[in-house]
Amino acid sequence: MAKKIKKEQKKHETNPMLRKFSLILWIISMLFMIILGYFIYSANVLPLKYFLSVVAVFVLLLAIHGIFILNKKTRIWLLIVLDVIAFVLMAGEAVAISKISETINFLRENLGAYFETNVYNIVVNAESFYNSLEDIQNQTVKIVKDMDDMSLLEDSLSKKVSVNLEYEEASVVDLLENVSEDTELIILVNSGNYDAMVELDETYESKVRVIDTVTVVTEKEIDDANINVTEDPFVVYLSGIDTRSNSLPSRSLSDVNILLAVNPTTKNILMIHIPRDYYVQLHGTTGNKDKLTHAGTIGGVEMSMGTIEDLFEIEIPYYVRVNFNAVVNLVDAIGGINVYSDVNYSFSCWTDRSCTLNPGLNYVGGKCALAFARERHAYETGDRHRGENQEQVIELIIDKVTSSSTIINNYSNILSALDGTFETNLTMDDITSLVKMQIDDMASWNIESYNVDGTGALLPTYSYPNQNLSVMNPNMDTVNEAIQRLNTILGTPDE
């Protein structure tokens, strides 16, 4: 009888080899869960209550699996089912670990602007026989001293080519105009000034040639804004820079200028759109006013922010600068967008004649999305319509990027497209705190948009004092309305 019972018990015992395999799998599964828990904790975006819930689920699953492994009477089929579930969970955990790690690395590399990059173009006349750095060896290169430490530029240039630098008393504008007429002249100018000249004279690129660039990267101090972004209202300056390079030079035309006022307590966001040609007094300057876009070429994002602070009587602690050429990579990464052309005629974009827009919806990839965002010649209202196109492209990208299917299917491509294309002084703690707050309360936000307006004029500017440029004189009624709305969002009492 005892033998029969023992035989029956042995019959129902789990195969020892299978139990050993399951035990090894359990240990590996526990390691995966610990690693995933560590990455979730390091990301710091999950509120404590949810993090503890995730830990509790992990522990429960491990306990259930372990109990059945230790129980010699566990049926083989049940243990196999549990092992398969463990495999599936580990596969999901591996993907989650990879995505979280990728996100953390991306945020660490792109948040907190600790370096300033200045790009200088070596420019010659289009008819010149200078075609490469070898051709200008030991030649004289003229340059105008700007606000940067020129010794760093000299060191960077000397590593590329040996030339005689000659500092000019003339303005950068004069130097750029002179090289378009003199086949012997070689100049070195900040890429922001070069881009501004191309914007002013759209035939300029056909008159000159950029034979090389010199990049100067310097470390800069980041002031602590001392703001709790989950409790205190704050303002972010969004700057879409118009540059003909794929880099993020610190000085460049600011093609898109948006103020984002955020109140995390009331869940209100106000977007103020400012025309690039707004005729304003650039911060720290006297004399002629200038286009807002030129502030970025003279004093970088700091001058742009200071100018806008002066105009709207507010403090702007944060900024985000995005290379508008990043639109190409990002739109391609999310599979294109459908832009709407609101004119009743077809046109080919000025910056890329291969891109034709028809009335109504047009499916476009990155190249034509950028051309559409830059278009102004096809419209009677010019820059004003270009600003509307840019807003449309930005909104379409945000809508598509934030859709669950796009994020799941293109997550790595989106991060790759954004990597190195933007600069911000928002820190990783700022971003993760906002994400954690949103996950915690899942509150909806009220987003309001307002555009300040003005009237077109032809006037001399601080950058180009000897000629009249197309500018927009601010309509102060709209500016004052924007100030009142900002004060409401930020909780600032009206004077």
C-alpha positions as CSV (number, residue, x, y, z in Angstrom):
1,M,0.0,0.0,0.0
2,A,2.8,2.4,0.9
3,K,4.6,1.6,-2.3
4,K,1.4,2.4,-4.2
5,I,1.0,5.8,-2.5
6,K,4.7,6.6,-3.1
7,K,4.3,5.6,-6.7
8,E,1.2,7.8,-7.1
9,Q,3.0,10.8,-5.4
10,K,6.0,10.4,-7.7
11,K,3.6,10.3,-10.7
12,H,2.4,13.8,-9.9
13,E,5.8,15.2,-9.0
14,T,7.3,17.8,-11.4
15,N,10.1,16.6,-13.6
16,P,13.4,17.6,-11.7
17,M,15.0,18.9,-14.9
18,L,12.0,21.1,-15.6
19,R,12.0,22.4,-12.0
20,K,15.7,23.2,-12.3
21,F,15.1,25.0,-15.6
22,S,12.1,26.9,-14.0
23,L,14.3,27.9,-11.0
24,I,17.0,29.3,-13.3
25,L,14.3,31.1,-15.3
26,W,12.8,32.5,-12.0
27,I,16.2,33.9,-10.9
28,I,16.7,35.5,-14.3
29,S,13.1,36.9,-14.2
30,M,13.8,38.4,-10.8
31,L,17.0,40.1,-12.1
32,F,15.0,41.6,-15.0
33,M,12.4,42.9,-12.6
34,I,15.0,44.5,-10.3
35,I,16.7,46.1,-13.3
36,L,13.4,47.4,-14.7
37,G,12.5,48.7,-11.2
38,Y,15.8,50.5,-11.0
39,F,15.3,52.2,-14.4
40,I,11.7,53.2,-13.6
41,Y,13.0,54.7,-10.3
42,S,15.9,56.5,-12.1
43,A,13.5,58.0,-14.7
44,N,11.7,59.6,-11.8
45,V,8.5,60.1,-13.8
46,L,6.2,57.6,-11.9
47,P,4.5,58.9,-8.7
48,L,5.3,57.0,-5.6
49,K,1.9,55.4,-5.3
50,Y,2.2,54.0,-8.8
51,F,5.8,52.9,-8.3
52,L,4.9,51.0,-5.2
53,S,2.0,49.4,-7.0
54,V,4.3,48.2,-9.8
55,V,6.8,46.9,-7.2
56,A,3.9,45.0,-5.5
57,V,2.8,43.4,-8.7
58,F,6.4,42.4,-9.5
59,V,6.8,40.8,-6.1
60,L,3.5,39.0,-6.3
61,L,4.3,37.5,-9.7
62,L,7.7,36.4,-8.5
63,A,6.2,34.9,-5.4
64,I,3.5,32.9,-7.3
65,H,6.0,31.6,-9.8
66,G,8.5,30.7,-7.0
67,I,5.8,28.9,-4.9
68,F,4.8,26.6,-7.8
69,I,8.5,25.9,-8.6
70,L,9.2,24.8,-5.0
71,N,6.0,22.7,-4.8
72,K,7.1,19.3,-6.1
73,K,3.4,18.4,-6.8
74,T,3.0,21.2,-9.3
75,R,1.6,19.8,-12.6
76,I,4.0,19.9,-15.5
77,W,1.6,21.8,-17.7
78,L,1.0,24.5,-15.1
79,L,4.7,25.0,-14.6
80,I,5.2,25.2,-18.4
81,V,2.4,27.8,-18.6
82,L,4.0,29.9,-15.8
83,D,7.4,29.6,-17.5
84,V,5.9,30.9,-20.8
85,I,4.3,33.8,-19.0
86,A,7.7,34.6,-17.4
87,F,9.3,34.5,-20.8
88,V,6.7,36.9,-22.2
89,L,7.1,39.2,-19.2
90,M,10.9,39.3,-19.5
91,A,10.6,40.1,-23.2
92,G,8.3,43.1,-22.3
93,E,10.7,44.1,-19.5
94,A,13.7,44.0,-21.9
95,V,11.8,46.3,-24.3
96,A,10.8,48.6,-21.4
97,I,14.4,48.7,-20.1
98,S,15.7,49.6,-23.5
99,K,13.2,52.4,-24.1
100,I,13.6,53.9,-20.6
101,S,17.4,53.8,-21.0
102,E,17.2,55.4,-24.4
103,T,14.9,58.1,-23.0
104,I,17.1,58.8,-20.0
105,N,20.2,59.1,-22.2
106,F,18.4,61.4,-24.6
107,L,17.2,63.7,-21.8
108,R,20.6,63.8,-20.2
109,E,22.3,64.7,-23.5
110,N,19.8,67.3,-24.6
111,L,18.4,69.0,-21.5
112,G,20.3,71.7,-19.6
113,A,22.2,73.8,-22.2
114,Y,25.7,73.7,-20.8
115,F,27.5,74.6,-24.0
116,E,27.4,77.5,-26.5
117,T,28.1,76.8,-30.1
118,N,29.2,79.6,-32.5
119,V,29.6,78.8,-36.2
120,Y,31.6,81.0,-38.5
121,N,31.6,80.9,-42.3
122,I,34.6,81.4,-44.5
123,V,33.1,83.3,-47.4
124,V,34.6,84.2,-50.8
125,N,33.2,85.7,-54.0
126,A,31.4,83.2,-56.3
127,E,33.8,84.1,-59.1
128,S,36.8,83.7,-56.9
129,F,39.4,81.0,-57.6
130,Y,39.3,80.1,-53.9
131,N,37.5,76.8,-53.6
132,S,38.9,75.1,-50.5
133,L,41.0,75.7,-47.4
134,E,44.1,74.8,-49.3
135,D,43.5,77.7,-51.6
136,I,43.5,80.3,-48.8
137,Q,46.6,79.0,-47.1
138,N,48.7,82.0,-45.9
139,Q,46.2,84.4,-47.4
140,T,44.6,87.4,-45.5
141,V,41.2,86.8,-44.1
142,K,39.2,89.8,-42.9
143,I,36.9,89.7,-39.9
144,V,34.9,92.1,-37.8
145,K,35.3,91.7,-34.0
146,D,32.0,90.7,-32.4
147,M,30.8,90.0,-28.9
148,D,32.6,86.6,-28.7
149,D,36.1,85.8,-27.3
150,M,37.9,86.0,-30.6
151,S,41.0,84.1,-29.3
152,L,38.9,80.9,-29.2
153,L,37.9,81.5,-32.8
154,E,41.6,82.2,-33.8
155,D,42.6,78.9,-32.1
156,S,39.9,76.9,-33.9
157,L,40.7,78.4,-37.2
158,S,44.5,77.8,-36.8
159,K,43.8,74.1,-36.4
160,K,42.2,74.1,-39.9
161,V,44.3,76.4,-41.9
162,S,47.1,79.0,-41.5
163,V,45.9,82.4,-42.5
164,N,46.6,86.1,-41.6
165,L,43.5,87.4,-39.7
166,E,42.9,91.1,-40.2
167,Y,40.3,92.8,-38.0
168,E,38.2,95.4,-39.9
169,E,36.6,98.6,-38.5
170,A,33.7,98.2,-41.0
171,S,30.4,96.6,-40.1
172,V,29.7,93.0,-40.8
173,V,27.1,94.1,-43.3
174,D,29.7,96.1,-45.2
175,L,32.1,93.1,-45.2
176,L,29.4,90.8,-46.5
177,E,28.5,93.3,-49.2
178,N,32.1,93.8,-50.2
179,V,32.9,90.1,-50.7
180,S,29.9,89.8,-53.1
181,E,31.7,92.3,-55.3
182,D,35.4,91.6,-54.7
183,T,36.9,88.4,-56.2
184,E,40.0,88.7,-54.1
185,L,38.4,89.2,-50.7
186,I,38.2,86.4,-48.1
187,I,36.0,87.0,-45.0
188,L,35.1,85.2,-41.8
189,V,31.7,86.0,-40.4
190,N,29.3,84.5,-37.9
191,S,26.8,82.2,-39.7
192,G,23.9,84.2,-38.1
193,N,25.1,87.3,-39.9
194,Y,25.5,85.4,-43.1
195,D,22.0,84.0,-42.8
196,A,20.6,87.4,-42.1
197,M,22.2,88.7,-45.4
198,V,20.7,85.8,-47.3
199,E,17.3,86.6,-45.9
200,L,17.7,90.3,-46.9
201,D,19.0,89.5,-50.4
202,E,17.7,86.2,-51.7
203,T,20.2,86.4,-54.6
204,Y,23.1,86.7,-52.2
205,E,24.0,83.0,-52.1
206,S,24.5,83.1,-55.9
207,K,27.1,85.9,-55.5
208,V,29.3,84.2,-52.9
209,R,30.6,80.8,-51.8
210,V,31.1,79.4,-48.4
211,I,34.2,77.2,-48.6
212,D,34.2,76.0,-45.0
213,T,33.0,76.7,-41.5
214,V,34.7,77.0,-38.1
215,T,32.9,75.9,-35.0
216,V,33.7,77.3,-31.5
217,V,32.1,75.5,-28.6
218,T,32.4,77.0,-25.1
219,E,31.1,75.9,-21.8
220,K,28.6,78.3,-20.2
221,E,27.2,78.7,-16.7
222,I,23.5,77.9,-16.2
223,D,21.7,80.0,-13.6
224,D,19.3,78.1,-11.4
225,A,15.8,79.5,-12.2
226,N,14.8,78.4,-8.6
227,I,11.3,77.6,-9.8
228,N,9.2,74.6,-8.8
229,V,7.6,73.9,-12.2
230,T,4.8,71.8,-10.6
231,E,3.6,74.6,-8.4
232,D,5.0,78.0,-9.7
233,P,3.8,79.7,-12.9
234,F,6.6,80.1,-15.4
235,V,7.3,81.2,-19.0
236,V,9.2,79.4,-21.7
237,Y,10.5,81.1,-24.8
238,L,10.2,78.9,-27.9
239,S,12.5,79.9,-30.7
240,G,12.6,78.2,-34.1
241,I,15.9,79.2,-35.6
242,D,16.3,79.8,-39.3
243,T,19.7,78.5,-40.2
244,R,21.2,77.1,-43.4
245,S,23.3,74.6,-41.4
246,N,22.2,71.4,-39.6
247,S,23.8,72.6,-36.4
248,L,22.5,74.7,-33.5
249,P,24.6,77.9,-33.7
250,S,24.1,80.1,-30.7
251,R,23.6,83.1,-33.0
252,S,21.0,82.8,-35.7
253,L,17.7,84.3,-37.0
254,S,14.8,83.4,-34.8
255,D,12.1,82.5,-37.4
256,V,9.5,81.4,-34.9
257,N,8.9,83.3,-31.6
258,I,6.4,81.9,-29.2
259,L,5.9,82.6,-25.5
260,L,4.5,79.7,-23.5
261,A,3.1,80.8,-20.2
262,V,2.3,77.8,-17.9
263,N,0.3,77.7,-14.7
264,P,0.6,74.2,-13.3
265,T,-1.8,74.9,-10.5
266,T,-4.7,76.1,-12.6
267,K,-3.7,73.9,-15.6
268,N,-3.8,76.9,-17.9
269,I,-1.4,77.5,-20.8
270,L,-1.2,80.7,-22.9
271,M,0.7,80.8,-26.2
272,I,1.7,84.2,-27.4
273,H,2.8,84.3,-31.1
274,I,5.2,87.2,-31.9
275,P,5.9,88.1,-35.6
276,R,9.6,87.7,-36.5
277,D,9.7,91.1,-38.1
278,Y,8.3,92.9,-35.0
279,Y,10.0,96.3,-34.9
280,V,11.3,96.6,-31.3
281,Q,14.2,98.0,-29.3
282,L,16.7,95.2,-29.0
283,H,17.7,94.6,-25.4
284,G,20.8,96.6,-24.4
285,T,20.8,98.7,-27.6
286,T,20.1,102.4,-28.3
287,G,19.2,104.2,-31.5
288,N,17.3,102.4,-34.2
289,K,14.9,99.6,-33.4
290,D,15.2,96.3,-35.3
291,K,13.4,93.2,-36.3
292,L,13.0,90.7,-33.4
293,T,14.5,88.0,-35.5
294,H,17.8,90.0,-35.7
295,A,18.2,89.8,-31.9
296,G,19.3,86.2,-32.3
297,T,22.1,87.1,-34.7
298,I,23.5,89.8,-32.6
299,G,23.3,88.5,-29.0
300,G,21.9,85.0,-29.3
301,V,18.9,83.7,-27.3
302,E,19.8,85.9,-24.3
303,M,19.2,89.1,-26.4
304,S,16.0,87.6,-27.9
305,M,14.7,86.8,-24.4
306,G,15.7,90.2,-23.0
307,T,14.0,92.0,-25.9
308,I,10.8,90.1,-25.3
309,E,11.0,90.6,-21.6
310,D,11.2,94.4,-22.2
311,L,8.3,94.3,-24.5
312,F,5.9,92.3,-22.3
313,E,7.2,93.4,-18.9
314,I,7.8,89.8,-17.7
315,E,10.6,87.5,-16.7
316,I,11.4,84.5,-19.0
317,P,13.4,81.9,-17.0
318,Y,13.4,79.1,-19.7
319,Y,13.9,78.7,-23.4
320,V,13.8,76.0,-26.0
321,R,15.7,76.6,-29.3
322,V,14.9,74.3,-32.2
323,N,16.7,74.2,-35.5
324,F,13.9,74.5,-38.0
325,N,15.8,72.1,-40.3
326,A,14.9,69.5,-37.7
327,V,11.4,69.5,-39.1
328,V,12.7,67.5,-42.0
329,N,14.0,64.6,-39.8
330,L,11.0,64.7,-37.5
331,V,8.3,64.8,-40.1
332,D,10.0,61.9,-41.9
333,A,10.3,60.0,-38.6
334,I,6.5,60.2,-38.0
335,G,5.6,59.2,-41.5
336,G,4.7,62.7,-43.0
337,I,1.9,65.1,-42.2
338,N,-1.2,66.6,-44.1
339,V,-0.8,70.3,-44.4
340,Y,-3.7,72.5,-45.5
341,S,-3.1,75.2,-48.1
342,D,-5.8,77.9,-47.6
343,V,-5.3,79.7,-50.9
344,N,-7.3,78.8,-54.0
345,Y,-4.3,78.3,-56.3
346,S,-1.4,76.0,-56.6
347,F,2.2,77.1,-56.1
348,S,5.8,75.8,-55.9
349,C,7.6,76.8,-52.7
350,W,10.3,79.5,-53.1
351,T,12.9,77.6,-51.1
352,D,12.3,74.3,-52.9
353,R,10.7,74.4,-56.3
354,S,10.2,70.6,-56.2
355,C,7.6,71.1,-53.5
356,T,4.2,72.0,-55.0
357,L,1.2,72.8,-52.8
358,N,-2.4,72.5,-54.1
359,P,-5.5,74.0,-52.5
360,G,-6.7,72.0,-49.6
361,L,-4.9,69.1,-47.9
362,N,-1.5,68.1,-49.1
363,Y,0.4,65.0,-47.8
364,V,4.1,66.1,-47.4
365,G,7.3,64.6,-46.1
366,G,9.9,66.5,-44.2
367,K,11.5,68.3,-47.1
368,C,8.3,69.9,-48.3
369,A,6.9,70.4,-44.8
370,L,9.9,72.7,-44.2
371,A,9.5,74.4,-47.5
372,F,5.8,75.1,-46.7
373,A,6.7,76.5,-43.3
374,R,9.2,78.8,-44.9
375,E,7.0,80.0,-47.7
376,R,6.0,83.7,-47.9
377,H,6.3,84.7,-51.6
378,A,3.1,82.8,-52.6
379,Y,0.9,85.0,-50.3
380,E,-0.2,88.6,-50.3
381,T,0.4,88.9,-46.5
382,G,3.9,87.4,-46.8
383,D,5.5,86.9,-43.4
384,R,2.2,87.0,-41.6
385,H,1.0,84.0,-43.6
386,R,4.4,82.3,-43.2
387,G,3.9,82.5,-39.4
388,E,0.4,80.8,-39.8
389,N,2.0,78.0,-41.9
390,Q,4.6,77.5,-39.2
391,E,2.0,77.3,-36.5
392,Q,0.1,74.8,-38.5
393,V,3.2,72.6,-39.1
394,I,4.1,72.7,-35.4
395,E,0.5,71.7,-34.3
396,L,0.4,68.9,-36.9
397,I,3.7,67.5,-35.6
398,I,2.6,67.7,-32.0
399,D,-0.8,66.0,-32.8
400,K,0.9,63.2,-34.6
401,V,3.8,62.7,-32.2
402,T,1.5,62.5,-29.2
403,S,-0.8,59.9,-30.8
404,S,-0.2,56.5,-29.1
405,S,0.2,54.6,-32.4
406,T,2.9,57.0,-33.6
407,I,4.8,56.8,-30.3
408,I,4.7,53.0,-30.2
409,N,5.8,52.5,-33.8
410,N,8.3,55.3,-34.2
411,Y,9.6,55.9,-30.7
412,S,13.3,55.3,-31.5
413,N,13.1,57.2,-34.8
414,I,11.5,60.2,-33.1
415,L,14.3,60.4,-30.5
416,S,16.9,60.0,-33.2
417,A,15.3,62.8,-35.2
418,L,15.3,65.1,-32.2
419,D,18.7,64.3,-30.9
420,G,21.0,67.3,-31.2
421,T,18.4,69.4,-33.0
422,F,17.2,71.5,-30.0
423,E,18.7,73.3,-27.1
424,T,17.1,74.2,-23.8
425,N,18.0,75.3,-20.3
426,L,15.1,73.2,-18.9
427,T,16.7,70.5,-16.8
428,M,15.9,66.8,-16.6
429,D,14.4,67.4,-13.1
430,D,12.1,70.0,-14.6
431,I,10.8,67.7,-17.3
432,T,10.4,64.6,-15.2
433,S,8.7,66.6,-12.4
434,L,6.1,67.8,-15.0
435,V,5.6,64.3,-16.3
436,K,5.2,62.9,-12.9
437,M,2.7,65.6,-12.0
438,Q,0.6,64.8,-15.1
439,I,0.6,61.1,-14.5
440,D,-0.4,61.7,-10.9
441,D,-3.4,63.9,-11.5
442,M,-4.2,63.1,-15.2
443,A,-5.7,66.6,-15.3
444,S,-6.7,68.2,-18.6
445,W,-5.1,71.5,-19.6
446,N,-6.8,74.6,-21.0
447,I,-4.7,75.9,-23.9
448,E,-5.3,79.4,-25.1
449,S,-3.5,81.1,-28.1
450,Y,-3.1,84.8,-28.9
451,N,-1.2,86.6,-31.7
452,V,0.1,90.1,-31.3
453,D,-0.2,92.1,-34.5
454,G,1.1,95.2,-36.2
455,T,1.4,97.1,-39.5
456,G,4.0,96.8,-42.2
457,A,6.6,99.5,-42.8
458,L,9.9,100.2,-44.5
459,L,12.4,101.5,-41.9
460,P,16.1,101.5,-41.0
461,T,17.2,99.1,-38.4
462,Y,19.9,98.7,-35.8
463,S,21.5,95.9,-37.9
464,Y,21.1,97.8,-41.2
465,P,21.1,101.5,-40.4
466,N,21.8,102.7,-44.0
467,Q,18.8,101.0,-45.7
468,N,15.1,100.5,-45.2
469,L,14.0,97.0,-44.3
470,S,10.5,95.5,-44.3
471,V,9.4,95.5,-40.6
472,M,6.2,95.3,-38.6
473,N,5.3,98.2,-36.3
474,P,3.7,96.7,-33.2
475,N,0.0,97.3,-32.6
476,M,0.3,98.3,-28.9
477,D,-3.3,97.5,-28.2
478,T,-2.6,93.8,-29.0
479,V,0.7,94.0,-27.0
480,N,-1.2,95.4,-24.0
481,E,-3.8,92.7,-24.4
482,A,-1.1,90.1,-24.4
483,I,0.4,91.6,-21.2
484,Q,-3.0,91.4,-19.4
485,R,-3.5,87.8,-20.5
486,L,0.1,86.9,-19.4
487,N,-0.6,88.5,-16.0
488,T,-3.8,86.5,-15.6
489,I,-2.1,83.2,-16.4
490,L,1.0,84.0,-14.2
491,G,-1.1,85.4,-11.3
492,T,0.6,88.8,-11.6
493,P,-1.6,91.6,-10.4
494,D,-2.2,94.4,-12.8
495,E,-0.7,97.8,-11.9
